[in-house]
Amino acid sequence: MEYQNLSPIVLVDDDIDECNLFQEALQELKIDNELLCFHNASSFLEFIVKENFYPAITFIDLHIHNFSGIELIEKIRGNDSFKSTPIALYSNSSNPKDIENAYSSGATLYIQKPNTFEKLKQTIEECLQKSKA
């Protein structure tokens, strides 16, 4: 896949295995962007306060330790780096209320967690394509 924006891709997920799968998927897709993984909302919020960077896209798990992905999106949308950054909230949930809350909080995309590695790669690819549209 050809993806031109070489800004980092951010993943906020407390599941280390999920981060490893994302990294592996990016490598197989030959996407050269650095993947920055944060395993809790607090470390991510501390990072964005200190660092001035503009991620290509940010993936946020709906349920992260001591926080909800919805709350995190609401907090980070106030940061200049994230005003127009695509944010994909992802979850196992297909509850319409979760989807509605995701979009009303500022999510650009809502995706259900893929249940296979191939679907994960396809989902990442689709999100990257949508994020540059």
C-alpha positions as CSV (number, residue, x, y, z in Angstrom):
1,M,0.0,0.0,0.0
2,E,1.2,3.5,-0.8
3,Y,0.7,5.9,2.0
4,Q,2.4,9.2,1.8
5,N,1.9,10.8,5.3
6,L,4.9,9.6,7.3
7,S,3.8,11.2,10.6
8,P,3.5,8.7,13.4
9,I,0.5,6.4,13.7
10,V,-0.7,6.3,17.3
11,L,-2.4,3.4,19.1
12,V,-3.8,3.8,22.6
13,D,-4.7,0.4,23.9
14,D,-3.9,-1.3,27.2
15,D,-3.5,-4.7,25.5
16,I,0.2,-5.2,24.6
17,D,-0.7,-8.0,22.2
18,E,-2.9,-5.6,20.3
19,C,0.0,-3.2,19.9
20,N,2.2,-6.0,18.6
21,L,-0.4,-7.1,16.1
22,F,-0.8,-3.5,14.8
23,Q,3.0,-3.2,14.4
24,E,3.1,-6.5,12.5
25,A,0.2,-5.5,10.3
26,L,1.9,-2.2,9.4
27,Q,5.1,-4.1,8.5
28,E,3.2,-6.5,6.3
29,L,1.4,-3.6,4.6
30,K,4.8,-2.0,4.1
31,I,3.7,1.2,5.8
32,D,6.8,3.0,7.0
33,N,5.1,5.2,9.6
34,E,6.4,4.8,13.2
35,L,3.8,3.3,15.5
36,L,3.6,4.9,18.9
37,C,1.8,2.7,21.4
38,F,0.4,3.9,24.7
39,H,-1.0,1.5,27.1
40,N,-2.9,4.0,29.2
41,A,-4.6,7.3,28.6
42,S,-2.5,9.1,31.2
43,S,0.9,8.4,29.5
44,F,-0.6,9.4,26.2
45,L,-2.0,12.7,27.6
46,E,1.4,13.4,29.3
47,F,3.2,12.8,26.0
48,I,1.0,15.1,23.9
49,V,1.4,17.9,26.4
50,K,5.2,17.7,26.2
51,E,5.6,16.8,22.5
52,N,4.4,18.9,19.6
53,F,3.6,16.4,16.9
54,Y,0.9,15.7,14.4
55,P,0.0,12.0,14.0
56,A,-1.3,10.7,10.7
57,I,-4.1,8.9,12.6
58,T,-4.8,7.9,16.1
59,F,-6.5,4.6,17.0
60,I,-8.1,4.6,20.5
61,D,-9.6,1.6,22.2
62,L,-13.1,2.2,23.7
63,H,-12.1,0.6,27.0
64,I,-8.7,1.5,28.3
65,H,-7.5,1.2,31.8
66,N,-9.0,3.9,34.1
67,F,-10.5,5.8,31.2
68,S,-12.9,5.5,28.3
69,G,-11.9,6.1,24.8
70,I,-14.7,8.6,24.6
71,E,-13.3,10.6,27.5
72,L,-9.9,10.5,25.9
73,I,-11.1,11.8,22.6
74,E,-12.9,14.7,24.3
75,K,-9.7,15.6,26.2
76,I,-7.4,15.5,23.2
77,R,-9.6,17.3,20.7
78,G,-8.6,20.5,22.6
79,N,-5.0,20.0,21.7
80,D,-3.9,21.8,18.6
81,S,-2.1,18.7,17.3
82,F,-5.4,16.8,17.3
83,K,-8.0,19.3,16.1
84,S,-7.9,17.9,12.6
85,T,-6.2,14.5,13.2
86,P,-8.3,11.6,12.2
87,I,-9.2,9.5,15.3
88,A,-10.5,6.0,14.9
89,L,-12.3,4.7,18.0
90,Y,-12.3,0.9,17.9
91,S,-14.1,-1.6,20.1
92,N,-15.7,-5.0,20.2
93,S,-19.0,-3.2,20.7
94,S,-21.6,-2.7,18.0
95,N,-23.9,-0.9,20.4
96,P,-25.4,2.0,18.6
97,K,-25.1,4.2,21.7
98,D,-21.3,3.6,21.7
99,I,-21.1,4.5,18.1
100,E,-23.2,7.6,18.6
101,N,-21.1,8.7,21.6
102,A,-17.9,8.1,19.6
103,Y,-18.9,10.5,16.8
104,S,-20.3,13.1,19.2
105,S,-17.1,13.1,21.2
106,G,-15.1,13.9,18.0
107,A,-14.1,10.5,16.6
108,T,-13.6,10.5,12.8
109,L,-14.2,6.8,12.5
110,Y,-15.8,4.0,14.5
111,I,-14.5,0.5,13.8
112,Q,-15.2,-2.8,15.3
113,K,-12.1,-4.7,16.3
114,P,-11.3,-7.2,13.5
115,N,-11.3,-10.8,14.6
116,T,-8.5,-12.0,12.2
117,F,-5.1,-10.7,11.3
118,E,-6.1,-10.3,7.7
119,K,-9.1,-8.2,8.6
120,L,-6.9,-6.1,10.9
121,K,-4.6,-5.3,8.0
122,Q,-7.6,-4.5,5.8
123,T,-9.1,-2.2,8.5
124,I,-5.8,-0.3,9.0
125,E,-5.5,0.1,5.2
126,E,-9.1,1.4,4.9
127,C,-8.6,3.8,7.9
128,L,-5.4,5.2,6.4
129,Q,-7.1,5.7,3.0
130,K,-10.1,7.5,4.7
131,S,-7.8,9.6,6.8
132,K,-6.1,11.1,3.8
133,A,-9.3,11.8,1.9
